[in-house]
Amino acid sequence: MIKLKQALDELRRLGRLRSLTFGSGVDFTSNDYLRMSSHPALRQAAIQALRTEMPLGSGGSRLLRGHRSEHDDLEILGRRFFHAPASLFFSTGFQANYAVFSTLPGRHDLVIYDSLIHASVREGLRACPARSVKFSHNDISALTEILRNEGSKAENIWIAVESLYSMDGDRAPLEAIYELARQYNAFLVVDEAHATGIYGDGGRGLCWPLIQKHGYLNLITLHTCGKALGVAGGLICAPEVIIASLINRSRAFIYSTAPMPVQALLVRKSLEILGSAEGDARRARLFSICQYAQKYLGGPGTPIVPVIIGDDVKAVEVATMLQREGFDIRAIRPPTVPEGTARLRISLSCDTERAAIDRIAALLSPYIKRDVAA
Ligand SMILES: Cc1ncc(COP(=O)(O)O)c(C=O)c1O
């Protein structure tokens, strides 16, 4: 217990002690990019479903009594929507990533991952018997070098990337990475957490052009359902052998209660809405505000705008100043981001107002890169 207390004291000293706070002020923090979490049709669907005989809890593992038609219907839509041979739904994206990396790569395999990959992949890798090596963020030559030097020693190679990075908002060079993966016969695992619902035709993600060309040949995509989709969960799309392996061997899947049926139902409805003209309209509003924000706040022109402060304590001070002005903007500190890159992570939505961006840009002017903000 003394050690735990000391660890917390050390976090406080470093300006990294976290506590739970409710959201207040204008939301620039959530990942509800398309504001689907309050969509009237989803609310109505939930109310209607819960009025019926649908049980609230699934009651058990998917392999036992927990498997319900709502899960099955979502996975059928997942296959149709993403043109995937097979799909599998998990309670969270974290669980889905963990399942993939803790289950699929074998002892004689090699996993190569981007240095900014999400914690859920890293946790999966901690439970994974394969050797893993990271490559510098989005650096194709670094990835090529690892493949060239180490690829031939491995039985299978797995490459793990995000299509749009959660803390930097930049995109992976997916075409080039997929080309390399094919060249070395590696499996490419793409976490589409922050792209699903937003990018690609109908919100199918940034891998969509690859899928149209090559199908799911040596490809796995993960679509989290708690961000632009506004609900919760993680949907994995992959070749059948991958999904069958997860169903049969993933401890995170087998020894866990299946998601609430209503959760699966709402994810399905959300995908249906986002795949329609209404989804296009929401995306168009979001893209327009992304462009505007890039002009005044800098950043990558996506819904995630990082404003790097550097120092942890300073980042919290600046975030507090913005919060006092009525904006819910949080400081993100290590270990979530690399040392020395504490930042504000400003997330945009289709309902973000231009006037709010103007005000934030004025308040943050000392921290915004002049060349971009000009
Ligand atoms: C890139 C990435 N992958 C996976 C996850 C985990 O998804 P979920 O929040 O559904 O557990 C997150 C969430 O923060 C994420 O940003």
The ligand as an SDF file (V2000), in Angstrom:
LIG
                    3D

 16 16  0  0  0  0  0  0  0  0999 V2000
   -6.8140    4.1710  -31.5860 C   0  0  0  0  0  0  0  0  0  0  0  0
   -7.7100    3.5510  -30.5700 C   0  0  0  0  0  0  0  0  0  0  0  0
   -7.9020    2.2280  -30.6040 N   0  0  0  0  0  0  0  0  0  0  0  0
   -8.7000    1.6120  -29.7170 C   0  0  0  0  0  0  0  0  0  0  0  0
   -9.3430    2.3260  -28.7280 C   0  0  0  0  0  0  0  0  0  0  0  0
  -10.2000    1.6090  -27.7410 C   0  0  0  0  0  0  0  0  0  0  0  0
  -11.5450    1.7130  -28.1010 O   0  0  0  0  0  0  0  0  0  0  0  0
  -12.6940    1.7430  -27.0070 P   0  0  0  0  0  0  0  0  0  0  0  0
  -12.7380    3.1120  -26.4340 O   0  0  0  0  0  0  0  0  0  0  0  0
  -13.9120    1.3490  -27.7510 O   0  0  0  0  0  0  0  0  0  0  0  0
  -12.3280    0.7300  -25.9460 O   0  0  0  0  0  0  0  0  0  0  0  0
   -9.1940    3.7040  -28.6700 C   0  0  0  0  0  0  0  0  0  0  0  0
   -9.8850    4.4870  -27.6280 C   0  0  0  0  0  0  0  0  0  0  0  0
   -9.3600    5.3870  -27.0490 O   0  0  0  0  0  0  0  0  0  0  0  0
   -8.3440    4.3480  -29.6180 C   0  0  0  0  0  0  0  0  0  0  0  0
   -8.1420    5.6610  -29.5930 O   0  0  0  0  0  0  0  0  0  0  0  0
  1  2  1  0
  2  3  1  0
  2 15  2  0
  3  4  2  0
  4  5  1  0
  5  6  1  0
  5 12  2  0
  6  7  1  0
  7  8  1  0
  8  9  2  0
  8 10  1  0
  8 11  1  0
 12 13  1  0
 12 15  1  0
 13 14  2  0
 15 16  1  0
M  END
$$$$
